[in-house]
Amino acid sequence: MDQLTYHEGTFHEGNPMIMGPLDQSFWFATMIFDGARAFDGVMPDIERHMERCLNSARVMGMEPKESAEDLIELAADMARKFPKDKQLYIRPTYWSAQSDSLWAVADLTKFLMVLEVAPMEEPTGFSTTLSELRRPAPDMAPTLAKASCLYPTSGDAVRRARERGYDNAVMLDFEGNVAEFATANIFIAKDGQVHTPIANNTFLAGITRKRVIGLMRDTGQDVVERSLTYDDVTSADEVFSTGNYSKVIPCTKVDDRGLQPGPLYRKARDLYFDHARDAGFRL
């Protein structure tokens, strides 16, 4: 078994047909989701992921019936159905059911959770370049939610970067400052300091990002949240990403400039995985 979906009291393997063509979210893209991980017998920061999921649904006008504790219990039950050595991606999802409303209808809120086997990317490094696409301002799009409608821009940024021979793309915000990578948050290191874009509601300031910042600061490491330019990225000593899907991985090429995974990246990665295995929700 590689995938398992829970919906309305029933578990389904594979890719069950659940959303209908007349569902409001199918038509008007109001669906939200979250992404958490299970590996090595733990679900790191699962409480934060489930709280964010519920908040995203409410931002989009839906009203979940489940609590964060309900979602955690369900995720744990589902994760235990997989072999213990599998790395899993956990995706709770909310959407609005059949309606011709332009906005999500609270009384029509639907829920599912899917777990799938998804090995994390090996930390061998990735290449990046500047995207011509930008992150929207909060008054342009529902940036306070992890909303599915925001992700086509991310996908298009990656597609365009790969057409140019790169793995990922750095995206700017509407003001021209660095926001993040297309698929993860960005960190740079310069002269012994770590820097990351200050959260300004134009990008998802992720749970792994927050955890890494806190863990590094707890060791006395300077982590500065500020506005970054693309020149800051191209001149950095180190560049790395944080995100739920692959956690902490190094960037080894920015445009035509090669980089080596450095000591601050390694510190961030080691701190994160040590904490995840020590403090994560145990399965």
DRENPA-3360 file (N, C-alpha, C; in nm, 2 decimals, always signed):
BEGIN
1 = MDQLTYHE = +0.08/-0.12/+0.00/+0.00/+0.00/+0.00/+0.09/+0.13/+0.00 ~ +0.06/+0.22/-0.10/+0.14/+0.34/-0.10/+0.05/+0.46/-0.07 ~ -0.08/+0.45/-0.08/-0.17/+0.56/-0.04/-0.29/+0.51/+0.04 ~ -0.33/+0.60/+0.13/-0.45/+0.57/+0.20/-0.53/+0.70/+0.23 ~ -0.65/+0.70/+0.20/-0.74/+0.82/+0.22/-0.85/+0.78/+0.31 ~ -0.88/+0.87/+0.41/-0.99/+0.87/+0.49/-1.10/+0.97/+0.45 ~ -1.22/+0.93/+0.43/-1.33/+1.02/+0.40/-1.46/+0.96/+0.45 ~ -1.53/+1.04/+0.53/-1.66/+1.01/+0.59/-1.67/+0.87/+0.65;
9 = GTFHEGNP = -1.57/+0.84/+0.73/-1.57/+0.71/+0.81/-1.51/+0.59/+0.74 ~ -1.46/+0.61/+0.61/-1.42/+0.49/+0.54/-1.27/+0.52/+0.49 ~ -1.19/+0.41/+0.49/-1.06/+0.42/+0.44/-1.06/+0.37/+0.29 ~ -0.98/+0.43/+0.21/-0.97/+0.39/+0.07/-0.82/+0.39/+0.03 ~ -0.79/+0.28/-0.04/-0.65/+0.28/-0.10/-0.65/+0.34/-0.24 ~ -0.53/+0.38/-0.28/-0.52/+0.43/-0.42/-0.57/+0.58/-0.43 ~ -0.64/+0.61/-0.54/-0.69/+0.74/-0.57/-0.84/+0.75/-0.58 ~ -0.92/+0.75/-0.47/-1.06/+0.74/-0.48/-1.12/+0.87/-0.54;
17 = MIMGPLDQ = -1.23/+0.85/-0.61/-1.30/+0.97/-0.67/-1.40/+1.02/-0.56 ~ -1.36/+1.14/-0.50/-1.44/+1.19/-0.39/-1.50/+1.32/-0.42 ~ -1.43/+1.42/-0.48/-1.49/+1.55/-0.51/-1.57/+1.54/-0.64 ~ -1.69/+1.61/-0.63/-1.78/+1.61/-0.75/-1.76/+1.73/-0.83 ~ -1.79/+1.72/-0.96/-1.77/+1.84/-1.06/-1.86/+1.96/-1.02 ~ -1.96/+1.94/-0.94/-2.04/+2.06/-0.90/-2.00/+2.11/-0.76 ~ -1.90/+2.05/-0.70/-1.86/+2.11/-0.57/-1.80/+2.25/-0.59 ~ -1.83/+2.33/-0.50/-1.79/+2.47/-0.51/-1.64/+2.49/-0.52;
25 = SFWFATMI = -1.56/+2.41/-0.44/-1.42/+2.41/-0.45/-1.36/+2.36/-0.58 ~ -1.43/+2.26/-0.64/-1.39/+2.21/-0.77/-1.40/+2.33/-0.88 ~ -1.50/+2.41/-0.86/-1.53/+2.51/-0.96/-1.45/+2.64/-0.93 ~ -1.44/+2.68/-0.80/-1.39/+2.81/-0.77/-1.26/+2.80/-0.69 ~ -1.20/+2.68/-0.67/-1.06/+2.67/-0.62/-1.05/+2.72/-0.48 ~ -1.14/+2.69/-0.39/-1.13/+2.73/-0.25/-1.08/+2.63/-0.16 ~ -1.03/+2.52/-0.21/-0.98/+2.41/-0.13/-0.85/+2.45/-0.06 ~ -0.83/+2.39/+0.06/-0.71/+2.41/+0.14/-0.65/+2.28/+0.18;
33 = FDGARAFD = -0.52/+2.27/+0.21/-0.46/+2.15/+0.26/-0.35/+2.19/+0.35 ~ -0.30/+2.09/+0.42/-0.17/+2.11/+0.49/-0.09/+1.99/+0.46 ~ +0.04/+2.00/+0.50/+0.13/+1.89/+0.47/+0.22/+1.86/+0.59 ~ +0.22/+1.74/+0.65/+0.30/+1.71/+0.76/+0.38/+1.58/+0.72 ~ +0.46/+1.53/+0.81/+0.55/+1.42/+0.78/+0.54/+1.32/+0.89 ~ +0.56/+1.19/+0.85/+0.59/+1.08/+0.95/+0.71/+1.01/+0.90 ~ +0.81/+0.99/+0.99/+0.93/+0.92/+0.96/+0.99/+0.88/+1.09 ~ +1.07/+0.77/+1.08/+1.14/+0.72/+1.20/+1.05/+0.71/+1.32;
41 = GVMPDIER = +0.93/+0.68/+1.31/+0.84/+0.66/+1.42/+0.79/+0.78/+1.48 ~ +0.80/+0.90/+1.42/+0.75/+1.03/+1.48/+0.68/+1.11/+1.37 ~ +0.59/+1.20/+1.42/+0.53/+1.30/+1.33/+0.57/+1.44/+1.39 ~ +0.67/+1.50/+1.34/+0.73/+1.62/+1.39/+0.63/+1.74/+1.38 ~ +0.61/+1.81/+1.49/+0.53/+1.94/+1.48/+0.39/+1.91/+1.43 ~ +0.34/+1.79/+1.45/+0.21/+1.76/+1.40/+0.10/+1.85/+1.45 ~ +0.11/+1.90/+1.58/+0.01/+1.98/+1.64/+0.01/+2.12/+1.56 ~ +0.12/+2.17/+1.53/+0.12/+2.30/+1.45/+0.06/+2.28/+1.32;
49 = HMERCLNS = +0.09/+2.17/+1.25/+0.04/+2.15/+1.12/-0.12/+2.14/+1.12 ~ -0.17/+2.07/+1.22/-0.32/+2.05/+1.22/-0.38/+2.18/+1.26 ~ -0.32/+2.26/+1.35/-0.38/+2.39/+1.38/-0.38/+2.48/+1.26 ~ -0.27/+2.48/+1.18/-0.27/+2.56/+1.06/-0.37/+2.52/+0.96 ~ -0.39/+2.39/+0.95/-0.49/+2.34/+0.86/-0.63/+2.39/+0.89 ~ -0.66/+2.38/+1.02/-0.80/+2.43/+1.06/-0.81/+2.59/+1.04 ~ -0.70/+2.66/+1.07/-0.70/+2.80/+1.04/-0.72/+2.84/+0.89 ~ -0.65/+2.76/+0.81/-0.66/+2.79/+0.67/-0.80/+2.77/+0.62;
57 = ARVMGMEP = -0.87/+2.66/+0.67/-1.00/+2.64/+0.63/-1.09/+2.76/+0.67 ~ -1.07/+2.81/+0.79/-1.15/+2.92/+0.83/-1.13/+3.05/+0.76 ~ -1.00/+3.07/+0.72/-0.97/+3.19/+0.64/-1.04/+3.18/+0.51 ~ -1.06/+3.06/+0.45/-1.13/+3.05/+0.32/-1.28/+3.05/+0.34 ~ -1.33/+3.06/+0.46/-1.48/+3.06/+0.48/-1.54/+2.93/+0.52 ~ -1.46/+2.83/+0.54/-1.52/+2.70/+0.58/-1.52/+2.68/+0.73 ~ -1.59/+2.59/+0.78/-1.60/+2.56/+0.93/-1.58/+2.42/+0.96 ~ -1.46/+2.38/+0.99/-1.43/+2.24/+1.02/-1.50/+2.19/+1.14;
65 = KESAEDLI = -1.55/+2.07/+1.14/-1.61/+2.01/+1.26/-1.51/+1.94/+1.35 ~ -1.40/+1.91/+1.29/-1.29/+1.84/+1.37/-1.21/+1.93/+1.45 ~ -1.15/+1.88/+1.56/-1.05/+1.96/+1.63/-0.91/+1.91/+1.59 ~ -0.81/+1.99/+1.63/-0.67/+1.95/+1.60/-0.64/+1.82/+1.66 ~ -0.69/+1.79/+1.78/-0.67/+1.66/+1.84/-0.73/+1.55/+1.76 ~ -0.85/+1.57/+1.70/-0.91/+1.47/+1.61/-0.82/+1.44/+1.49 ~ -0.77/+1.54/+1.43/-0.68/+1.52/+1.31/-0.55/+1.45/+1.35 ~ -0.49/+1.48/+1.46/-0.37/+1.42/+1.50/-0.40/+1.27/+1.53;
73 = ELAADMAR = -0.51/+1.24/+1.60/-0.54/+1.10/+1.63/-0.56/+1.02/+1.50 ~ -0.63/+1.08/+1.40/-0.66/+1.02/+1.27/-0.53/+0.99/+1.20 ~ -0.44/+1.10/+1.19/-0.31/+1.08/+1.12/-0.23/+0.97/+1.18 ~ -0.23/+0.96/+1.31/-0.15/+0.86/+1.38/-0.20/+0.72/+1.35 ~ -0.33/+0.71/+1.36/-0.40/+0.58/+1.32/-0.37/+0.54/+1.18 ~ -0.37/+0.63/+1.09/-0.34/+0.60/+0.95/-0.19/+0.57/+0.93 ~ -0.11/+0.64/+0.99/+0.04/+0.62/+0.98/+0.08/+0.48/+1.03 ~ +0.01/+0.43/+1.13/+0.04/+0.30/+1.19/+0.00/+0.19/+1.10;
81 = KFPKDKQL = -0.08/+0.21/+0.99/-0.12/+0.11/+0.90/-0.01/+0.09/+0.79 ~ +0.09/+0.17/+0.79/+0.20/+0.16/+0.69/+0.32/+0.09/+0.76 ~ +0.41/+0.03/+0.68/+0.54/-0.03/+0.74/+0.61/+0.08/+0.81 ~ +0.68/+0.05/+0.92/+0.75/+0.15/+1.00/+0.86/+0.22/+0.93 ~ +0.92/+0.16/+0.83/+1.04/+0.22/+0.77/+1.00/+0.31/+0.66 ~ +0.87/+0.34/+0.63/+0.83/+0.42/+0.52/+0.82/+0.57/+0.57 ~ +0.87/+0.66/+0.48/+0.85/+0.80/+0.50/+0.72/+0.85/+0.44 ~ +0.64/+0.91/+0.52/+0.50/+0.94/+0.48/+0.48/+1.09/+0.47;
89 = YIRPTYWS = +0.39/+1.13/+0.37/+0.34/+1.26/+0.36/+0.20/+1.26/+0.41 ~ +0.16/+1.35/+0.50/+0.03/+1.36/+0.56/-0.04/+1.48/+0.51 ~ -0.16/+1.46/+0.45/-0.22/+1.58/+0.39/-0.37/+1.59/+0.42 ~ -0.41/+1.66/+0.53/-0.55/+1.68/+0.56/-0.60/+1.79/+0.46 ~ -0.72/+1.78/+0.42/-0.78/+1.87/+0.32/-0.92/+1.91/+0.35 ~ -0.95/+2.03/+0.33/-1.09/+2.08/+0.34/-1.14/+2.14/+0.21 ~ -1.26/+2.12/+0.18/-1.32/+2.19/+0.06/-1.47/+2.21/+0.08 ~ -1.53/+2.29/+0.00/-1.67/+2.32/+0.00/-1.75/+2.24/-0.10;
97 = AQSDSLWA = -1.85/+2.18/-0.06/-1.93/+2.09/-0.14/-2.02/+2.16/-0.24 ~ -2.11/+2.09/-0.30/-2.19/+2.14/-0.41/-2.27/+2.27/-0.38 ~ -2.24/+2.37/-0.47/-2.30/+2.50/-0.45/-2.25/+2.58/-0.57 ~ -2.33/+2.68/-0.61/-2.29/+2.77/-0.72/-2.25/+2.91/-0.66 ~ -2.22/+2.90/-0.52/-2.17/+3.02/-0.46/-2.03/+3.05/-0.50 ~ -1.99/+3.18/-0.51/-1.86/+3.22/-0.55/-1.76/+3.20/-0.43 ~ -1.81/+3.19/-0.31/-1.72/+3.17/-0.20/-1.76/+3.04/-0.13 ~ -1.67/+2.99/-0.05/-1.69/+2.87/+0.02/-1.81/+2.88/+0.12;
105 = VADLTKFL = -1.89/+2.78/+0.13/-2.01/+2.78/+0.22/-1.97/+2.70/+0.34 ~ -1.98/+2.77/+0.46/-1.94/+2.71/+0.58/-2.01/+2.58/+0.61 ~ -2.14/+2.57/+0.59/-2.23/+2.46/+0.62/-2.20/+2.34/+0.52 ~ -2.12/+2.36/+0.42/-2.10/+2.26/+0.32/-1.95/+2.21/+0.32 ~ -1.89/+2.24/+0.44/-1.74/+2.20/+0.45/-1.73/+2.05/+0.45 ~ -1.63/+2.00/+0.37/-1.60/+1.86/+0.36/-1.46/+1.84/+0.40 ~ -1.43/+1.72/+0.44/-1.29/+1.68/+0.49/-1.25/+1.55/+0.44 ~ -1.12/+1.54/+0.42/-1.05/+1.41/+0.40/-0.91/+1.42/+0.45;
113 = MVLEVAPM = -0.85/+1.31/+0.47/-0.71/+1.30/+0.50/-0.64/+1.19/+0.41 ~ -0.53/+1.22/+0.35/-0.46/+1.12/+0.27/-0.32/+1.11/+0.32 ~ -0.27/+0.99/+0.33/-0.13/+0.96/+0.36/-0.07/+0.88/+0.25 ~ +0.05/+0.92/+0.21/+0.11/+0.85/+0.10/+0.26/+0.83/+0.13 ~ +0.31/+0.72/+0.07/+0.46/+0.70/+0.08/+0.53/+0.80/-0.01 ~ +0.62/+0.88/+0.05/+0.69/+0.98/-0.02/+0.82/+1.00/+0.04 ~ +0.92/+0.93/-0.01/+1.06/+0.95/+0.04/+1.11/+1.09/+0.03 ~ +1.17/+1.14/+0.14/+1.23/+1.27/+0.14/+1.35/+1.28/+0.05;
121 = EEPTGFST = +1.36/+1.40/-0.01/+1.48/+1.42/-0.10/+1.61/+1.41/-0.03 ~ +1.70/+1.34/-0.09/+1.84/+1.33/-0.04/+1.90/+1.47/-0.04 ~ +1.98/+1.50/+0.06/+2.04/+1.64/+0.07/+2.16/+1.65/-0.02 ~ +2.15/+1.62/-0.14/+2.27/+1.63/-0.23/+2.28/+1.77/-0.29 ~ +2.18/+1.85/-0.28/+2.18/+1.99/-0.33/+2.10/+2.01/-0.45 ~ +2.05/+2.14/-0.47/+1.97/+2.17/-0.59/+2.02/+2.31/-0.64 ~ +1.98/+2.33/-0.76/+2.02/+2.46/-0.83/+1.90/+2.55/-0.84 ~ +1.92/+2.68/-0.85/+1.81/+2.78/-0.85/+1.85/+2.90/-0.93;
129 = TLSELRRP = +1.75/+2.97/-0.97/+1.76/+3.09/-1.05/+1.65/+3.18/-1.01 ~ +1.65/+3.31/-1.06/+1.54/+3.40/-1.03/+1.42/+3.38/-1.12 ~ +1.31/+3.37/-1.06/+1.18/+3.36/-1.13/+1.13/+3.50/-1.17 ~ +1.06/+3.51/-1.28/+1.00/+3.63/-1.32/+0.86/+3.64/-1.26 ~ +0.81/+3.53/-1.19/+0.68/+3.53/-1.12/+0.70/+3.58/-0.98 ~ +0.60/+3.64/-0.92/+0.62/+3.70/-0.79/+0.50/+3.64/-0.70 ~ +0.53/+3.65/-0.57/+0.43/+3.62/-0.47/+0.34/+3.74/-0.45 ~ +0.21/+3.72/-0.44/+0.11/+3.83/-0.43/+0.11/+3.89/-0.29;
137 = APDMAPTL = +0.06/+4.01/-0.28/+0.03/+4.08/-0.15/-0.09/+4.02/-0.09 ~ -0.11/+4.04/+0.04/-0.23/+3.99/+0.11/-0.36/+4.04/+0.06 ~ -0.36/+4.16/+0.00/-0.48/+4.21/-0.06/-0.50/+4.17/-0.21 ~ -0.42/+4.08/-0.25/-0.43/+4.03/-0.39/-0.48/+3.88/-0.40 ~ -0.45/+3.81/-0.29/-0.48/+3.67/-0.29/-0.49/+3.62/-0.14 ~ -0.55/+3.50/-0.12/-0.56/+3.45/+0.02/-0.44/+3.39/+0.08 ~ -0.34/+3.48/+0.10/-0.21/+3.44/+0.14/-0.20/+3.40/+0.28 ~ -0.30/+3.42/+0.36/-0.30/+3.38/+0.50/-0.35/+3.23/+0.52;
145 = AKASCLYP = -0.38/+3.17/+0.41/-0.42/+3.03/+0.41/-0.32/+2.95/+0.32 ~ -0.31/+2.82/+0.36/-0.24/+2.73/+0.27/-0.34/+2.68/+0.17 ~ -0.37/+2.76/+0.07/-0.48/+2.74/-0.02/-0.42/+2.69/-0.15 ~ -0.49/+2.59/-0.21/-0.45/+2.52/-0.33/-0.44/+2.62/-0.44 ~ -0.52/+2.73/-0.44/-0.52/+2.82/-0.56/-0.39/+2.90/-0.57 ~ -0.31/+2.90/-0.46/-0.18/+2.97/-0.47/-0.07/+2.89/-0.54 ~ -0.09/+2.76/-0.55/+0.02/+2.67/-0.59/+0.04/+2.66/-0.74 ~ -0.05/+2.69/-0.83/-0.02/+2.69/-0.97/+0.10/+2.79/-1.00;
153 = TSGDAVRR = +0.10/+2.90/-0.93/+0.22/+2.99/-0.95/+0.35/+2.93/-0.92 ~ +0.35/+2.86/-0.81/+0.47/+2.79/-0.76/+0.51/+2.68/-0.87 ~ +0.41/+2.61/-0.92/+0.44/+2.51/-1.02/+0.49/+2.57/-1.15 ~ +0.43/+2.68/-1.19/+0.48/+2.74/-1.31/+0.62/+2.80/-1.29 ~ +0.65/+2.85/-1.18/+0.79/+2.90/-1.15/+0.89/+2.79/-1.16 ~ +0.86/+2.67/-1.11/+0.95/+2.56/-1.12/+0.96/+2.51/-1.26 ~ +0.85/+2.50/-1.33/+0.85/+2.46/-1.47/+0.94/+2.55/-1.55 ~ +0.92/+2.68/-1.54/+1.01/+2.77/-1.62/+1.15/+2.76/-1.58;
161 = ARERGYDN = +1.18/+2.74/-1.45/+1.32/+2.72/-1.41/+1.38/+2.60/-1.47 ~ +1.31/+2.49/-1.47/+1.36/+2.36/-1.52/+1.38/+2.37/-1.67 ~ +1.30/+2.45/-1.74/+1.32/+2.47/-1.88/+1.45/+2.54/-1.91 ~ +1.50/+2.61/-1.81/+1.63/+2.69/-1.82/+1.74/+2.61/-1.76 ~ +1.71/+2.48/-1.71/+1.82/+2.40/-1.66/+1.84/+2.40/-1.51 ~ +1.75/+2.46/-1.43/+1.76/+2.47/-1.29/+1.65/+2.39/-1.22 ~ +1.68/+2.35/-1.10/+1.58/+2.27/-1.02/+1.47/+2.35/-0.96 ~ +1.49/+2.47/-0.92/+1.40/+2.55/-0.84/+1.41/+2.69/-0.88;
169 = AVMLDFEG = +1.33/+2.78/-0.82/+1.34/+2.92/-0.85/+1.32/+3.00/-0.72 ~ +1.39/+3.12/-0.72/+1.37/+3.22/-0.61/+1.26/+3.31/-0.66 ~ +1.16/+3.33/-0.57/+1.05/+3.42/-0.60/+1.06/+3.54/-0.52 ~ +1.03/+3.66/-0.58/+1.03/+3.78/-0.51/+0.88/+3.81/-0.47 ~ +0.87/+3.90/-0.37/+0.73/+3.95/-0.34/+0.69/+4.06/-0.42 ~ +0.58/+4.12/-0.40/+0.52/+4.22/-0.48/+0.61/+4.35/-0.47 ~ +0.69/+4.37/-0.37/+0.77/+4.48/-0.36/+0.91/+4.46/-0.41 ~ +0.94/+4.34/-0.46/+1.07/+4.32/-0.52/+1.17/+4.26/-0.43;
177 = NVAEFATA = +1.13/+4.23/-0.30/+1.22/+4.16/-0.21/+1.21/+4.01/-0.22 ~ +1.31/+3.93/-0.18/+1.31/+3.79/-0.19/+1.20/+3.74/-0.09 ~ +1.11/+3.65/-0.14/+1.01/+3.59/-0.06/+1.05/+3.45/-0.02 ~ +1.08/+3.36/-0.11/+1.11/+3.22/-0.08/+1.15/+3.15/-0.21 ~ +1.19/+3.03/-0.20/+1.19/+2.94/-0.32/+1.05/+2.91/-0.36 ~ +1.03/+2.86/-0.48/+0.90/+2.83/-0.53/+0.83/+2.72/-0.44 ~ +0.91/+2.64/-0.38/+0.85/+2.52/-0.31/+0.89/+2.52/-0.16 ~ +0.97/+2.61/-0.11/+1.02/+2.61/+0.03/+1.07/+2.74/+0.07;
185 = NIFIAKDG = +1.09/+2.76/+0.20/+1.14/+2.88/+0.25/+1.29/+2.89/+0.23 ~ +1.35/+3.01/+0.22/+1.49/+3.03/+0.19/+1.56/+3.08/+0.30 ~ +1.69/+3.03/+0.32/+1.78/+3.09/+0.42/+1.91/+3.11/+0.35 ~ +1.98/+3.22/+0.39/+2.12/+3.23/+0.34/+2.21/+3.25/+0.46 ~ +2.34/+3.23/+0.44/+2.44/+3.25/+0.55/+2.55/+3.34/+0.49 ~ +2.59/+3.44/+0.57/+2.69/+3.54/+0.53/+2.77/+3.58/+0.65 ~ +2.90/+3.56/+0.64/+2.99/+3.60/+0.75/+2.95/+3.55/+0.89 ~ +2.91/+3.43/+0.89/+2.87/+3.36/+1.02/+2.73/+3.39/+1.07;
193 = QVHTPIAN = +2.65/+3.47/+1.00/+2.52/+3.50/+1.04/+2.42/+3.43/+0.94 ~ +2.31/+3.39/+0.99/+2.20/+3.33/+0.91/+2.09/+3.44/+0.89 ~ +2.04/+3.45/+0.77/+1.94/+3.54/+0.73/+1.83/+3.47/+0.66 ~ +1.70/+3.52/+0.68/+1.59/+3.47/+0.61/+1.49/+3.58/+0.59 ~ +1.41/+3.58/+0.48/+1.31/+3.69/+0.47/+1.22/+3.70/+0.58 ~ +1.19/+3.83/+0.62/+1.10/+3.85/+0.73/+0.96/+3.82/+0.68 ~ +0.88/+3.75/+0.76/+0.74/+3.71/+0.72/+0.66/+3.84/+0.70 ~ +0.60/+3.85/+0.59/+0.52/+3.97/+0.56/+0.38/+3.94/+0.50;
201 = NTFLAGIT = +0.34/+3.81/+0.52/+0.21/+3.76/+0.47/+0.20/+3.75/+0.32 ~ +0.32/+3.76/+0.25/+0.31/+3.73/+0.10/+0.35/+3.59/+0.07 ~ +0.41/+3.52/+0.17/+0.45/+3.38/+0.15/+0.42/+3.30/+0.28 ~ +0.41/+3.17/+0.26/+0.39/+3.09/+0.38/+0.51/+3.07/+0.46 ~ +0.51/+3.14/+0.58/+0.63/+3.13/+0.67/+0.61/+3.00/+0.74 ~ +0.68/+2.90/+0.70/+0.65/+2.76/+0.73/+0.68/+2.72/+0.87 ~ +0.63/+2.60/+0.91/+0.64/+2.54/+1.04/+0.79/+2.49/+1.05 ~ +0.85/+2.43/+0.95/+0.99/+2.39/+0.96/+1.08/+2.51/+0.97;
209 = RKRVIGLM = +1.05/+2.62/+0.90/+1.12/+2.74/+0.91/+1.12/+2.80/+1.05 ~ +1.01/+2.80/+1.11/+1.00/+2.85/+1.25/+1.07/+2.76/+1.34 ~ +1.06/+2.63/+1.32/+1.14/+2.54/+1.41/+1.29/+2.56/+1.40 ~ +1.34/+2.57/+1.27/+1.48/+2.59/+1.25/+1.53/+2.72/+1.31 ~ +1.46/+2.83/+1.29/+1.50/+2.95/+1.35/+1.51/+2.94/+1.51 ~ +1.41/+2.88/+1.57/+1.41/+2.87/+1.71/+1.53/+2.78/+1.76 ~ +1.55/+2.67/+1.69/+1.65/+2.58/+1.74/+1.79/+2.64/+1.72 ~ +1.81/+2.71/+1.61/+1.94/+2.78/+1.59/+1.96/+2.89/+1.70;
217 = RDTGQDVV = +1.86/+2.97/+1.72/+1.88/+3.08/+1.82/+1.90/+3.02/+1.96 ~ +1.84/+2.90/+1.99/+1.86/+2.84/+2.12/+2.01/+2.80/+2.14 ~ +2.09/+2.78/+2.04/+2.23/+2.75/+2.05/+2.32/+2.88/+2.05 ~ +2.25/+3.00/+2.04/+2.33/+3.12/+2.03/+2.36/+3.17/+1.89 ~ +2.31/+3.09/+1.79/+2.34/+3.13/+1.66/+2.25/+3.25/+1.62 ~ +2.31/+3.36/+1.56/+2.24/+3.47/+1.50/+2.15/+3.43/+1.38 ~ +2.02/+3.45/+1.39/+1.93/+3.43/+1.28/+1.86/+3.56/+1.26 ~ +1.88/+3.63/+1.15/+1.82/+3.76/+1.13/+1.71/+3.75/+1.03;
225 = ERSLTYDD = +1.59/+3.80/+1.07/+1.48/+3.80/+0.98/+1.47/+3.95/+0.92 ~ +1.48/+3.96/+0.79/+1.49/+4.09/+0.74/+1.45/+4.09/+0.59 ~ +1.44/+4.20/+0.52/+1.42/+4.21/+0.38/+1.55/+4.17/+0.31 ~ +1.54/+4.07/+0.22/+1.66/+4.03/+0.14/+1.64/+4.06/-0.01 ~ +1.75/+4.10/-0.07/+1.74/+4.12/-0.22/+1.80/+4.00/-0.29 ~ +1.78/+3.99/-0.42/+1.84/+3.87/-0.49/+1.99/+3.88/-0.49 ~ +2.04/+4.00/-0.49/+2.19/+4.01/-0.47/+2.24/+3.95/-0.34 ~ +2.16/+3.96/-0.24/+2.20/+3.90/-0.11/+2.21/+3.74/-0.13;
233 = VTSADEVF = +2.12/+3.69/-0.21/+2.13/+3.54/-0.24/+2.25/+3.51/-0.32 ~ +2.27/+3.58/-0.43/+2.38/+3.55/-0.52/+2.52/+3.57/-0.46 ~ +2.53/+3.65/-0.36/+2.66/+3.67/-0.29/+2.67/+3.60/-0.16 ~ +2.58/+3.51/-0.12/+2.58/+3.45/+0.01/+2.69/+3.34/+0.01 ~ +2.74/+3.31/+0.13/+2.83/+3.21/+0.16/+2.76/+3.07/+0.15 ~ +2.64/+3.07/+0.20/+2.56/+2.94/+0.19/+2.42/+2.98/+0.16 ~ +2.35/+2.89/+0.10/+2.20/+2.90/+0.07/+2.14/+2.76/+0.10 ~ +2.03/+2.77/+0.17/+1.96/+2.64/+0.20/+1.81/+2.66/+0.21;
241 = STGNYSKV = +1.73/+2.56/+0.21/+1.59/+2.57/+0.21/+1.53/+2.49/+0.33 ~ +1.42/+2.53/+0.38/+1.34/+2.46/+0.48/+1.20/+2.44/+0.43 ~ +1.14/+2.32/+0.45/+1.01/+2.30/+0.41/+0.96/+2.16/+0.46 ~ +0.84/+2.14/+0.46/+0.79/+2.01/+0.52/+0.83/+1.89/+0.43 ~ +0.82/+1.91/+0.30/+0.84/+1.79/+0.21/+0.98/+1.74/+0.22 ~ +1.08/+1.82/+0.22/+1.22/+1.77/+0.23/+1.30/+1.82/+0.35 ~ +1.23/+1.90/+0.43/+1.29/+1.95/+0.56/+1.40/+2.05/+0.53 ~ +1.53/+2.01/+0.55/+1.64/+2.11/+0.53/+1.74/+2.06/+0.43;
249 = IPCTKVDD = +1.75/+2.12/+0.32/+1.84/+2.08/+0.21/+1.92/+2.20/+0.16 ~ +2.04/+2.17/+0.11/+2.13/+2.28/+0.06/+2.10/+2.31/-0.08 ~ +2.12/+2.44/-0.11/+2.13/+2.49/-0.25/+2.28/+2.49/-0.29 ~ +2.31/+2.43/-0.40/+2.45/+2.41/-0.44/+2.48/+2.49/-0.57 ~ +2.38/+2.56/-0.62/+2.41/+2.64/-0.74/+2.31/+2.75/-0.75 ~ +2.35/+2.88/-0.76/+2.27/+2.99/-0.78/+2.31/+3.06/-0.91 ~ +2.22/+3.06/-1.01/+2.26/+3.09/-1.14/+2.38/+3.01/-1.19 ~ +2.49/+3.08/-1.22/+2.61/+3.01/-1.26/+2.71/+2.99/-1.15;
257 = RGLQPGPL = +2.68/+3.02/-1.03/+2.77/+3.02/-0.92/+2.75/+2.89/-0.84 ~ +2.86/+2.81/-0.83/+2.85/+2.69/-0.75/+2.87/+2.72/-0.60 ~ +2.80/+2.64/-0.51/+2.81/+2.66/-0.37/+2.83/+2.52/-0.31 ~ +2.90/+2.51/-0.19/+2.91/+2.39/-0.12/+2.82/+2.39/+0.00 ~ +2.76/+2.28/+0.04/+2.69/+2.28/+0.16/+2.78/+2.32/+0.28 ~ +2.74/+2.42/+0.35/+2.83/+2.47/+0.46/+2.80/+2.44/+0.60 ~ +2.87/+2.48/+0.69/+2.85/+2.45/+0.83/+2.72/+2.49/+0.89 ~ +2.67/+2.61/+0.85/+2.55/+2.66/+0.91/+2.43/+2.58/+0.85;
265 = YRKARDLY = +2.43/+2.54/+0.73/+2.33/+2.45/+0.67/+2.33/+2.32/+0.75 ~ +2.45/+2.26/+0.77/+2.46/+2.13/+0.84/+2.41/+2.14/+0.98 ~ +2.44/+2.26/+1.05/+2.39/+2.28/+1.18/+2.24/+2.28/+1.18 ~ +2.18/+2.35/+1.09/+2.04/+2.36/+1.08/+1.97/+2.23/+1.06 ~ +2.03/+2.15/+0.97/+1.97/+2.02/+0.94/+1.99/+1.92/+1.06 ~ +2.11/+1.92/+1.12/+2.13/+1.83/+1.23/+2.04/+1.87/+1.35 ~ +2.03/+2.00/+1.38/+1.94/+2.04/+1.49/+1.79/+2.00/+1.46 ~ +1.75/+2.02/+1.34/+1.61/+1.99/+1.31/+1.58/+1.84/+1.33;
273 = FDHARDAG = +1.66/+1.75/+1.27/+1.63/+1.61/+1.27/+1.65/+1.56/+1.42 ~ +1.75/+1.61/+1.49/+1.77/+1.57/+1.63/+1.64/+1.60/+1.71 ~ +1.59/+1.72/+1.69/+1.47/+1.77/+1.76/+1.35/+1.68/+1.72 ~ +1.34/+1.66/+1.59/+1.22/+1.59/+1.54/+1.21/+1.45/+1.60 ~ +1.33/+1.38/+1.60/+1.33/+1.24/+1.65/+1.31/+1.24/+1.81 ~ +1.36/+1.35/+1.87/+1.35/+1.35/+2.02/+1.21/+1.40/+2.07 ~ +1.15/+1.50/+2.00/+1.03/+1.56/+2.05/+0.91/+1.54/+1.96 ~ +0.92/+1.48/+1.85/+0.80/+1.45/+1.76/+0.70/+1.36/+1.82;
281 = FRL = +0.58/+1.37/+1.78/+0.47/+1.29/+1.83/+0.50/+1.14/+1.79 ~ +0.50/+1.06/+1.89/+0.55/+0.92/+1.87/+0.43/+0.83/+1.83 ~ +0.46/+0.75/+1.72/+0.37/+0.66/+1.67/+0.37/+0.52/+1.74;
% end
